Amino acid sequence: MKILIIKYGASGDVVRTSSLLHLWPNDEIFWLTSSANQALLDRNKVRVFTEVVALPDVQFELVVALEDDALLIHEIYSQIRYKEVFGAIPIPDGKISYTSNGASWFDMSLISKYGLQRADQLKLINRRSYQDHIFSGLGFIFSGEEYVLPSQIPASPLGGDVAIGAEAGDRWPIKRWAYYAELKSELEKLGYQVNFLPKRNTLMEHVADIAAHRVVVSNDSLPMHVALGLKKPSVAFFTCTPPWEIEDYGRMTKVVSPLLEKYFYSRERIREGMTAIPFAVGLEATLHKLKN
C-alpha cells in the first residue's frame, strides 16, 4: 500500500507520531512535514516531503491526516488522490472537520466539533495516550511501539550526566518549571555534570546534544519526546498540559503540578503555576533517575 501521513508542525508531535511507522512495515509510507522537522524522520522508513506540490502523483490507499490547519488541509486534498482517510478532512467554506474513526482524538483538539472549551474539558479527563487514540482509530492495538528517530545521530560537543531542556514556547510560557537553575546548581554540588540544552541551528544538533547525556530533564516539550525516542531515562514537568496522553514507555517520570487543573492550558505567564511543583520534588525525581 501507499500511505500518506500528514503531520507538519510541532516538532515533538512529529516525533511521537513516528510510532505509527511500525504499523505498515511492508508498505510504502510518505510523510508531509515542515522543512525543519524532516530531519527528525528516518529516511530508511519513510519518504519525506516538505511541499504539497512535491507529493507524487499516485493514489494513496490511506491518508492519515493529523493536522488542524484548514488552509493546509484544503491544499493537500485538492492535489492528492486517495481511497481512505483517517483524521482531518476539508469541508465547504474553507473549514475542516474529521472522520468518525478519529473522533476520540479530534474531539479534544482545536477543531473539535464541541468547541474549544469542551475539548479542553475532555483533555482534562482523558486517560488514554496519544498513541492509543490514533492506533485504535486506525484499527490497531497500541502495544508499546516506540518512536522512530533517524538511526544516524551526529556527535555533540556537549556531554554529561544531565541535560536540562528548560525552554518553553510563547504559546504556553507557564510550561517552564521555575527551579531549573537551582536544580543544576544542586546537582553540580553533588558531582554531576549538568548542561542546559543550548539553541542550535538544526534539530539534529539538538538531538545530538540530548543523546550525549545520561538523563534528560525538561518541560512537556521536544526534548522530552527526543529523550523518549532515544530511550533515555528522563523527568518531565507538567504544569499546564495533560500528562496522561504522553506514553512514558516505563522510563520517564512524570512530575505533575498540584495546580494542573487550575492552570490547564493557560497561556499566561503566572508565577504560581511555574512554582507549584516544589524544587525538592524535582530534585528527588532527577536523583532517582541518576541513581537507577
HELIX and SHEET records of a PDB file:
HELIX    1   1 SER A   11  THR A   17  1                                   7    
HELIX    2   2 SER A   18  HIS A   22  5                                   5    
HELIX    3   3 ASN A   37  LEU A   40  5                                   4    
HELIX    4   4 VAL A   52  ALA A   54  5                                   3    
HELIX    5   5 ALA A   70  TYR A   77  1                                   8    
HELIX    6   6 SER A  100  GLY A  102  5                                   3    
HELIX    7   7 ALA A  103  PHE A  106  1                                   4    
HELIX    8   8 LEU A  116  ILE A  125  1                                  10    
HELIX    9   9 TYR A  130  GLY A  137  1                                   8    
HELIX   10  10 PRO A  173  LYS A  175  5                                   3    
HELIX   11  11 TYR A  180  LYS A  189  1                                  10    
HELIX   12  12 LEU A  203  ALA A  211  1                                   9    
HELIX   13  13 LEU A  222  GLY A  229  1                                   8    
HELIX   14  14 ARG A  271  THR A  275  1                                   5    
HELIX   15  15 PHE A  279  LYS A  291  1                                  13    
SHEET    1   A 6 ARG A  47  PHE A  49  0                                        
SHEET    2   A 6 GLU A  28  LEU A  32  1                                        
SHEET    3   A 6 LYS A   2  ILE A   6  1                                        
SHEET    4   A 6 GLN A  59  ALA A  65  1                                        
SHEET    5   A 6 ARG A  81  ILE A  91  1                                        
SHEET    6   A 6 LYS A  95  TYR A  98 -1                                        
SHEET    1   B 5 VAL A 194  PHE A 196  0                                        
SHEET    2   B 5 GLY A 160  GLY A 165  1                                        
SHEET    3   B 5 HIS A 213  ASN A 219  1                                        
SHEET    4   B 5 SER A 234  PHE A 238  1                                        
SHEET    5   B 5 MET A 252  VAL A 256  1                                        
END                                                                             
